[in-house]
Amino acid sequence: MAFNKRTKIREVLNLTPENQIIILMGWVRTRRSNKNVTFISLNDGSCIQNYQIVADPTVIDEDILRKANTGASIKVSGRLVASQGSGQQTELNAESVEILGEADPESYPIQPKKHSLEFLRENAHLRIRTSTFSAVMRVRHHLAYSIHEYFHQKGFFYIHTPIITASDAEGAGEMFRVSVLDPKNPPLKEDGSVDFKQDFFERETNLTVSGQLEGELAALALSEIYTFGPTFRAENSNTTRHLAEFWMIEPEMAFYDAEDNQDLAEDFLKYVISSALRHCKEDLMFLDQRAAEEEKTKKAELRNELSLLERLTFVTENKFERITYTEAWEILKNSAPNKKKKFAFPIEEWGTDLQSEHERYLVEKHFKKPVIISDYPKAIKSFYMKQNEDGKTVAAMDILFPGIGEIVGGSQREENLEKLAQRMEELNISREEMWWYLDTRRFGTAPHAGFGLGFERLVLFVTGMGNIRDVIPFPRTPGNAEF
């Protein structure tokens, strides 16, 4: 007989009590007893709600009930009846309880009390058992599912781009090296440099920072594709917004211009956030209450004017504001914070790269809605972006969200071979090494565009969490590769 004949708590909550026998399995959140009865609060991860088990010590051996400590996993068989207390419609009168895995209350770290987020990061292997992190992970799942759903419905094809690559798509150089050479005694060339010809791939290789370039190759054959996979940045940033390993969604579309790109990105964001609001109601209500409590601890000027649920609804129901970099620069230059020297990075000369403080001012103070900024200065953007006719700007766009800043970055790609090759030369990017990328401009080039969305930033926005390390199960950051 199969062991797993259980009913999930998510399903039990929708059942009408008819004295039917059901089996539940899960982890004990709390246990309390009086002389006549023991109450066990059980959670199986299927939803935010715990479920109440009522155990009679004359029916269930007291030695077994004593082992049903917080963190223990149990199997319970019993009758579904109307609840005698408040909080849930039904409860389970236990007829048998089996301890599947004990948890010593003296050493189990996730006890039923308030734990700091830092403490939970140190116990990331167990933190998903808490209400907060189980809610975040369920929302993360639904967002990932809705991303695939959106692009599938649009006729896009899902492409797996390489994780090990010899190219640096961003030109940033902050990459993790992949090598099988002996780090203590690598083979050297005559000039003293490492001889990567003797390495596994016979050349220097790294973990990818983006699947975009390979995505372009696929789009110029399949028309519309997207990637959704892990990317890596060896950037020594200990901030609440940076991870060394994170997931990226990168659609690439042939026969799209810059405006088409903006339209798709806005529609996409509204779709996935609306999907989370529909499918994760209970989890988002819980996270909304949690965020409200956290807001009370902040200084008045740093508090959000809208609750988490209000922010999500606001994004889905309002058209994003669209402005050019030049218009954004003028707004910022003439803003009160800039004139009063409140910005850490003052806005002076045209061409300055916008910092998060500038982005948040535009979104949260000036427009009070999501903003799409387009036509950035060529000098501060990547080589592959289409050059505008003015010779100074490129057809790039960033989407800015409240509390997050930049959530999407994209552009129309430069399809002209001569312009692309010239830009690569200006930035000392090897045309010989990128021959395969240039081939797409030699053979059947076409206008095309795409964007990148850091998945964890989206999860951060939707869940209202304050630190990006709390929206991925096992964060990778400088000095931290545990679990």
C-alpha positions in Angstrom: 0.0 0.0 0.0 1.3 3.5 -1.0 2.5 5.5 2.0 1.3 8.9 0.7 -2.5 8.8 0.8 -2.6 12.2 2.5 -4.8 15.2 1.9 -3.0 18.6 1.7 -4.1 21.2 4.2 -4.9 23.6 1.3 -7.5 21.1 0.1 -8.8 20.3 3.7 -9.7 23.9 4.2 -12.2 23.7 1.4 -13.9 20.4 2.6 -17.3 20.3 4.3 -17.0 18.3 7.6 -18.9 15.0 7.3 -17.1 12.9 9.9 -14.9 11.6 7.1 -11.6 9.9 7.8 -8.6 11.8 6.3 -4.8 11.6 6.6 -2.6 14.7 7.1 1.2 14.9 7.1 3.3 17.9 8.0 5.4 19.7 10.5 4.3 20.7 14.0 4.3 24.5 14.5 3.0 24.4 18.1 1.6 21.9 20.6 -0.3 22.8 23.8 -2.0 20.5 26.2 -4.5 20.6 29.1 -5.7 17.8 31.3 -8.1 16.4 28.8 -6.9 17.3 25.3 -3.8 18.1 23.2 -3.9 20.7 20.4 -1.4 20.4 17.6 -1.0 23.1 15.0 0.2 21.5 11.8 1.6 23.0 8.5 2.5 21.1 5.4 3.7 24.0 3.2 0.8 23.8 0.8 -0.6 27.1 2.1 0.0 29.8 4.8 -2.7 28.4 7.2 -1.8 26.0 10.0 -4.4 23.3 10.7 -5.6 22.2 14.1 -5.3 18.6 15.3 -7.3 17.7 18.4 -5.8 14.6 20.2 -7.4 12.9 23.2 -4.6 11.4 25.5 -6.9 8.5 26.2 -6.9 7.6 22.4 -3.4 8.7 21.5 -0.4 7.5 23.6 1.0 10.4 25.7 4.5 9.3 24.9 3.8 9.9 21.2 2.2 13.3 21.9 5.2 14.4 23.9 7.4 13.8 20.9 5.1 16.0 18.7 7.3 19.0 19.4 7.7 22.1 17.2 9.6 21.1 14.1 8.7 17.4 14.3 7.1 15.8 11.2 4.0 13.7 11.9 1.3 11.6 10.1 -2.2 12.0 11.5 -5.3 10.0 10.7 -8.6 11.2 12.0 -12.1 12.4 11.5 -12.9 15.8 10.0 -15.4 17.6 12.2 -16.7 21.2 12.6 -14.3 23.3 14.7 -15.3 24.1 18.2 -13.1 27.2 18.3 -12.5 30.2 16.2 -10.0 30.6 13.4 -11.0 27.7 11.1 -14.1 26.0 10.0 -13.0 22.4 10.6 -10.5 20.5 12.7 -9.2 16.9 12.8 -10.0 14.6 15.7 -7.0 12.4 15.7 -7.5 8.6 15.8 -3.8 7.8 15.2 -0.6 9.8 15.3 2.8 8.6 13.9 6.0 10.5 14.6 7.9 10.5 11.2 10.8 12.7 12.4 11.5 14.0 15.8 12.8 17.5 16.6 14.6 18.1 19.9 13.1 21.3 21.4 16.5 22.0 23.1 18.3 22.3 19.8 15.8 23.0 17.1 16.4 26.7 16.2 13.1 27.7 14.7 11.0 27.8 17.8 7.5 29.5 17.9 8.7 33.0 18.6 9.8 36.1 16.6 13.2 35.6 15.0 15.3 38.3 13.3 15.8 38.0 9.5 19.5 37.9 10.0 19.1 34.9 12.4 17.0 33.2 9.8 19.6 33.8 7.0 22.1 32.0 9.2 19.6 29.1 9.3 18.5 29.2 5.7 18.3 25.5 5.6 15.3 25.7 8.0 13.9 29.2 7.5 11.5 28.1 4.7 9.5 26.4 7.5 8.5 29.8 8.9 5.3 31.5 7.8 7.2 34.4 6.2 9.6 32.4 4.1 7.1 29.7 3.0 4.8 32.5 1.8 7.7 34.2 -0.1 8.6 30.8 -1.8 5.1 30.1 -2.8 4.8 33.6 -4.3 8.2 33.1 -6.1 6.8 29.8 -7.5 3.7 31.5 -8.9 5.6 34.3 -10.4 8.0 31.9 -12.2 5.0 29.9 -13.4 3.2 33.0 -14.7 6.3 34.1 -16.6 6.4 30.9 -18.6 2.6 31.1 -19.0 2.8 34.7 -20.3 5.4 34.0 -23.0 3.9 30.7 -24.0 0.5 32.4 -24.6 2.3 35.1 -26.7 3.9 32.4 -28.9 7.5 32.8 -27.6 9.9 29.9 -27.4 11.9 29.1 -24.3 15.6 28.9 -25.0 18.3 27.5 -22.7 21.3 29.7 -23.1 24.7 28.6 -21.8 25.8 29.0 -18.2 29.5 28.6 -19.1 30.5 31.2 -21.6 33.6 32.8 -23.1 31.9 36.2 -23.7 31.1 39.0 -21.3 27.7 40.3 -22.5 27.8 43.4 -20.2 31.5 44.3 -20.7 31.8 44.7 -16.9 34.5 42.1 -16.4 33.0 41.0 -13.0 32.8 37.3 -13.8 33.4 34.0 -12.0 36.1 32.0 -13.8 35.5 28.4 -14.7 38.6 26.3 -14.8 40.0 22.8 -14.0 43.6 24.0 -13.9 45.5 23.5 -10.7 45.2 27.0 -9.0 48.5 26.4 -7.1 50.5 25.4 -10.2 48.7 26.4 -13.4 50.5 26.0 -16.8 52.1 29.2 -17.9 53.1 30.7 -21.2 56.5 32.2 -21.9 55.3 35.6 -20.9 54.1 34.3 -17.5 50.4 34.4 -18.2 48.2 31.4 -17.6 48.0 29.0 -20.6 44.3 28.4 -21.0 45.0 26.3 -24.0 45.6 23.5 -21.5 42.3 24.1 -19.7 39.2 22.0 -20.3 37.6 24.4 -22.9 41.1 25.4 -24.2 40.3 29.0 -23.6 39.3 31.3 -20.7 35.7 30.7 -19.6 33.3 32.1 -17.0 29.9 31.8 -15.5 27.4 33.8 -17.6 26.3 37.3 -16.6 23.5 37.3 -19.2 22.0 35.0 -21.8 21.2 38.0 -24.0 23.7 37.6 -26.8 22.9 34.0 -27.3 19.2 34.9 -27.0 19.6 37.3 -29.9 21.0 34.5 -32.1 17.8 32.4 -31.4 15.5 35.4 -31.9 17.0 36.0 -35.4 15.7 32.5 -36.3 12.6 31.9 -34.2 11.4 35.6 -34.1 10.4 35.6 -30.4 12.2 33.8 -27.6 12.9 34.2 -23.9 15.5 32.8 -21.5 14.9 32.3 -17.8 18.0 31.0 -15.9 20.7 31.6 -13.4 23.3 34.4 -13.9 26.3 35.3 -11.9 28.2 38.6 -11.0 31.5 38.6 -9.1 30.7 42.0 -7.8 31.8 42.6 -4.2 28.5 44.3 -3.2 27.2 43.8 0.3 23.9 45.5 -0.2 20.2 44.7 0.2 19.9 44.8 -3.7 22.7 42.6 -4.9 23.3 38.8 -5.2 26.3 37.0 -6.7 23.9 34.3 -8.1 20.4 35.3 -9.3 17.9 34.5 -12.0 17.2 36.5 -15.1 14.3 36.7 -17.6 15.5 37.9 -20.9 13.1 38.0 -23.9 14.5 38.8 -27.4 12.2 39.7 -30.3 13.0 40.1 -34.0 11.0 42.7 -35.8 10.5 44.8 -32.7 11.6 48.4 -32.2 12.2 50.4 -29.0 8.5 51.3 -28.5 7.4 47.6 -29.1 9.9 46.6 -26.5 8.5 49.1 -23.9 4.9 47.9 -24.7 5.8 44.3 -24.1 7.7 44.9 -20.9 4.9 46.9 -19.4 2.3 44.4 -20.4 4.5 41.5 -19.1 5.0 43.1 -15.6 1.3 43.9 -15.2 0.4 40.3 -16.2 2.7 38.5 -13.7 1.9 40.9 -10.8 -1.9 40.5 -11.6 -1.4 36.7 -11.6 0.3 36.8 -8.2 -2.6 38.9 -6.8 -5.1 36.3 -8.1 -3.3 33.1 -7.1 -1.5 34.1 -3.9 -4.2 36.1 -2.0 -3.6 34.5 1.4 0.2 34.7 1.2 0.1 38.3 0.0 -2.4 39.3 2.7 0.0 37.8 5.3 3.0 39.6 3.7 1.0 42.8 3.5 0.5 42.7 7.3 4.1 41.8 7.9 5.2 44.8 5.7 2.9 47.1 7.6 4.5 46.1 10.9 7.9 46.7 9.4 6.9 50.2 8.1 6.1 51.3 11.7 9.8 50.8 12.6 10.9 53.2 9.8 11.3 57.0 10.0 8.2 58.8 8.8 9.9 60.2 5.7 11.0 56.7 4.7 7.6 55.0 5.0 5.6 53.9 2.0 2.5 55.9 1.4 0.8 52.8 0.1 0.5 49.3 1.6 2.0 46.3 -0.2 -1.3 45.3 -1.7 -2.0 48.9 -2.7 1.4 49.2 -4.4 0.8 46.0 -6.4 -2.7 47.0 -7.5 -1.4 50.5 -8.3 1.2 49.1 -10.7 -1.3 46.8 -12.5 -4.0 49.5 -12.9 -1.9 52.5 -14.0 -0.2 53.2 -17.3 3.5 53.6 -16.8 4.9 57.1 -17.3 7.3 57.3 -20.3 10.0 60.0 -20.5 13.4 60.3 -22.1 16.7 60.5 -20.2 17.0 64.2 -21.1 13.5 64.9 -19.6 14.4 62.9 -16.5 17.7 64.8 -16.2 16.0 68.1 -16.4 13.4 67.1 -13.8 16.2 65.9 -11.4 18.4 68.9 -12.1 15.6 71.3 -11.1 14.3 69.2 -8.2 14.4 70.5 -4.7 16.7 67.7 -3.4 19.3 68.6 -6.1 19.1 72.3 -5.5 19.4 71.8 -1.7 22.3 69.3 -2.3 20.4 66.5 -0.7 21.4 64.0 -3.4 24.6 62.0 -2.6 25.3 62.1 -6.4 24.4 65.7 -7.5 22.8 66.1 -11.0 25.0 68.5 -12.9 26.3 67.6 -16.4 24.1 65.9 -19.0 25.2 62.3 -19.5 25.5 61.4 -15.8 24.4 57.9 -15.0 21.3 57.9 -12.8 21.7 56.4 -9.3 19.0 54.6 -7.3 18.3 57.8 -5.3 17.4 59.6 -8.6 15.3 56.7 -9.8 13.4 56.5 -6.6 12.8 60.3 -6.6 11.3 60.1 -10.1 9.0 57.2 -9.2 8.1 57.9 -5.6 8.1 61.7 -5.3 7.7 63.2 -8.8 5.4 60.9 -10.9 4.3 58.6 -8.1 3.9 55.7 -10.5 6.2 53.4 -12.5 8.4 55.2 -15.0 10.0 54.1 -18.2 13.1 56.1 -19.1 14.3 55.9 -22.7 17.1 57.2 -25.0 20.1 57.2 -22.6 23.5 58.7 -23.4 25.5 56.3 -25.6 28.6 56.7 -23.4 27.0 55.0 -20.3 25.3 52.1 -22.1 26.4 48.8 -23.6 27.9 48.3 -27.1 25.0 46.4 -28.6 22.4 49.1 -28.1 21.0 50.8 -31.3 22.4 54.2 -31.8 19.9 57.0 -32.3 20.2 59.5 -35.2 21.4 62.3 -32.8 24.7 60.4 -32.4 24.6 61.0 -28.6 21.9 58.6 -27.4 20.9 55.0 -27.8 17.4 53.3 -27.9 17.7 52.0 -24.4 15.0 51.9 -21.7 14.8 51.2 -18.0 11.7 50.6 -16.0 11.7 52.0 -12.5 9.4 50.7 -9.7 8.7 52.3 -6.3 11.0 51.0 -3.5 13.1 49.1 -6.0 14.4 51.5 -8.6 15.4 49.8 -11.8 13.5 46.5 -12.3 13.9 46.1 -16.1 16.7 47.2 -18.5 16.5 46.8 -22.2 17.0 48.3 -25.6 16.5 47.9 -29.3 19.7 46.2 -30.5 22.0 47.6 -33.1 21.3 45.7 -36.3 23.7 47.7 -38.5 27.0 45.7 -38.9 29.1 48.8 -39.5 27.8 50.8 -36.6 28.0 47.7 -34.3 31.6 46.9 -35.3 32.6 50.6 -34.9 31.1 50.7 -31.4 32.9 47.5 -30.4 36.2 49.0 -31.6 35.6 52.1 -29.5 35.1 49.9 -26.4 38.0 47.6 -27.3 35.7 44.6 -27.7 37.4 41.9 -29.9 35.6 41.6 -33.2 37.5 38.3 -33.8 36.2 36.7 -30.6 32.7 38.0 -31.3 32.6 36.8 -35.0 29.5 34.7 -34.3 27.6 37.7 -33.0 28.6 39.8 -35.9 27.5 37.1 -38.3 23.8 37.8 -37.4 24.3 41.3 -38.8 26.0 39.9 -41.9 23.3 37.3 -42.8 19.7 38.4 -42.7 19.9 41.1 -40.1 16.7 42.6 -38.9 15.5 45.2 -36.4 15.2 43.5 -33.0 14.9 44.3 -29.3 14.9 42.8 -25.9 15.1 43.4 -22.1 16.3 41.8 -18.9 14.4 41.4 -15.6 16.2 40.3 -12.5 13.7 37.8 -11.1 14.7 38.4 -7.5 14.0 42.1 -7.8 10.5 41.2 -9.0 10.0 38.8 -6.1 11.3 41.6 -3.8 8.7 44.0 -5.1 5.8 41.6 -5.0 6.5 40.2 -1.5 7.4 43.6 0.1 10.6 42.1 1.6 13.4 44.6 2.3 16.4 42.5 1.4 17.0 40.5 -1.8 18.7 37.8 0.3 15.3 36.9 1.7 13.6 36.2 -1.7 15.9 33.4 -2.9 16.1 30.1 -1.0 19.9 30.0 -0.5 21.5 33.4 -1.2 25.0 33.7 -2.7 26.8 36.8 -1.6 30.4 37.9 -0.8 31.7 35.5 1.9 28.6 33.3 1.8 28.2 30.1 -0.1 26.8 27.9 2.7 24.0 25.4 2.2 
